[in-house]
Amino acid sequence: MRILIISDLHANLEALKALPTDFQQLWVLGDLVNYGPDPSAAIRYVRDHAGMVVRGNHDHAAGFGEDSRCSARFRAMAKETCEYTRSVLNEDEFLYLRGLPLTAACEVAGVHFLLCHAAPSDPLYQYRTADSDLWFTDSPQRCAVVLAGHTHVPFQRTQGEKTVVNPGSVGQPKHGRAEACYAIWEDGEITLRSVAYDVEGTIEKLRRLPLSATVFDDLAFVLRNGRVPPATADSSG
């Protein structure tokens, strides 16, 4: 079984197009929308391909018209792009986002997986870094692999019989490179990977959206540099 695991698509169709297609299952850890120019296309991609999907804080914000609770540095970016997202989604797409579960669990080849966006005990909002030992105490004991996104920074960590994996972000990576991040689970092994994509194509689409100059510049910086814009070290999104 070859499973493609992705998170934080953020309406970046160019990044989605660069992902591998030779998978048997697709699992999505939330944040299909906001920050990017193609929310409907991102939702359609997930609906067409994914077997398991959970809701992220940006899906919740767009679906219910609520605050995504981003860090101060990303607040304006989230607000303006969420307004754009909500202006172009249709009612069926709103219903889809609202109906996504906060967590999901399954068993594959005897391995128990738990999927969430942020953290098992706070699926939507908690910003938990790779070095936190909470990863190993707040999920069901039988769960062997916890899959989470939200930080946009990929990591893999094992303690005892439990492994935690963050595949990073497809649509707005913050690992220092302008590449779409993802993970592959195959034959009991998980690997973290990334792939180059048409970053400038995404930025050109953003240029045509009704965004303030400051928000556009910040979004373009993140996409080109794979990191938070200057003047802050707070990267929760």
N, C-alpha and C positions, 0 to 999 in steps of 0.2 A: 504494500500500500504506500503510495506516494502522496503526501498531503502538503499543500501549499498553505502556509500560515501568514496572514498579513494583518496589519493594523494601521489606523490613522491614514486612510486614503485621502482624505481632505479634498475631494472633488478634483483630483489631479488626473485627468484622463490620459495625458501623455505618459505619466509614470505607470499607470495601470497597463497601458499597451506594451510596456517594456518587460512586464513580468513573464516568467516562463508559462507555457501552456501545457506542458506534459505532466499534469497532475491528475490524480484520480479523485481527490477531494480538495475543496477550498474551505478554509476556516477563516472567519473575519472577526477581529477583536474590537470593532467599533470605530467611530468617527469616520463615517463615510463622507460627510459633508463639512462645509465651512472652510475658510482660508483659500479654497481653490475655485476655479471658474466653471466647473462642470458637475454640479451636484446631481442633476438628473441622470447623467451618463454614469456616474459612479454608483448610484443606486441601482440602475439597470444592470450594470456589470455584476454587482453582488447578487441581485435577484436571479440572474441568468446562470450563475456559476457556483454560488456558495451553498454548501450543505449545512453549515453552522455559522450563525452570526449573532453577536451580542451588541447591545446599545452602548455607544460612547456618550460623553458629556455634550459633544457638539450635535450628535443626533438628537439627544434629548432637548437641547436648546432650540434647535430648528423645529423639531416636531411639536413641542409644547409652547414655544414662545417664551422660554425661560432663560435665565442667565447661565452661560456656560461655565462661570466661575474660574476663568483663566487668570493667570498672573497679571500684574499691572502692566507689564511690558506688552502683553498680547491682547489686552482687553479691547483696545480700539480695533485691532485687526479682527478679532472674533465678532465684535458688535457689527461692524460694517459688512463683513462677509456674510454674517447670519441674516442680516436684513436683505441682502441680495438673494441668498439661498431661499428665504421664505417668499420672495417675490416671484420666483420662477418654478417652484415645486407645485405639482397639482395635488388634489386631495388624496388620491391614491398613494402618492409618495409620502405625504404627511402621515397617513395611516400606517404605512409600512414602517417608518421610523418610530412612531409611537408604540408599535406592537413588538418591536425587538425586545428580547429578554435581557435582563441585566447580567445574568450568568447562564452558562450552559455546561453540561457535563456529558461525557460519553466514554465508552471503552472501545479501544481498538487493539486487537492482537493481545488482549490481556492487560493492556496499560490503561489506567484510569486518568482521564484528562479533565481539567476544569478550565473553562474559558471565561475571562472577564476583561473589561476595558482597563480599569485602573488598579484595583486590588480586590481580593475576594470579599473582604469585610466592608469595602466602600467601592462598589463597582464603577461608579461614575466619576468621582472627584479626587480621591486621595492621590497625591503625588509621592510615590514611593520609589526611592532609588534602589539600585542593584544591591547595595551593601546592607540593606535592612534585613534583620533576622526575622521580622514579622512575616516575611514570605513563607516561612516554614512552620508558623504556629496558627495561622488563621484560615486554613483550608482544611477540608475533611481529611481525616487520617488516611483513608484509603486512596486519596488522590496522589498519584505518582508524579504528574506533570501539571504545573500551573502555567497557563499562557495568559499574558497580560501585555497591554500596550501603554498608551497615554503619555509616557515621557518622551517618545520619539527617539530614544537612545537604545540600541540593541544590546542585550546581554544574555548570557546563559550561566546559571549558577546551580550547583548541586550540593545538597547537604544531606547526609544519610541516604535515605531512599527516595528523596523528593528532589525534583528538578524544576527550576523556574526559568522560563524563557520569555524574553521580550523581543519580538522580531524587528523592533524599530518601526519607523514610519515609511510607508510607501510614498505619500504625497507631500510631506514636509519634513524630511529627515533632519536630525540634529546631531549627527555623528561625525560631522566635519567634512563630509563630501556630498556633492550634488548627485546623489545616487538613490534610487528607490530601494528600500530595505525590505527583506522578507526572510522567512525561515522555511526549511524543508524538513519534514519528518518522513523517514523512509527506513523500513526494516529495523525499527527501534532506535534509530539515531536521528538527532536533530542537529542541523547545521544552519548557521546564520550566513546570509548572503546579501549582496546588493548588486544593482545593475544601473548602468548609465541610461539616461533617457533625455528627451528633448526638453530641457529646462527652459530654454528661451521661447519655445512654443507655448509653454504654460504661462510664462511671464507676459508674452504678447497678448494672450487672452485676458489676463488680469488687467492689462493696460486699458482694455476696452470696457471694463466694468465701472459702475458708478462709485468709485472709491476715492477717498481723499488722497492727495499726493503723498502725505506722510505714510499712510497705511500701504499704499502701493509700493513705495520705496522699501518699507520694512519687509513686506512679503517677498519682494524680489531679492532682497538681501538674504533672507533665510534660504530661499530656494537655490541661490547661486553659491552660497557658502556652507550650507549645512550646519548652521549654528545660529544662536540668538543674535539679534541686532545689537550693536554697541550700546553701552550705557547701562547694562544690567547683566547680572548673572543668573537671574531667576528665569527658568525655562519651562515652567509647567504650562501645558497647553491642552 
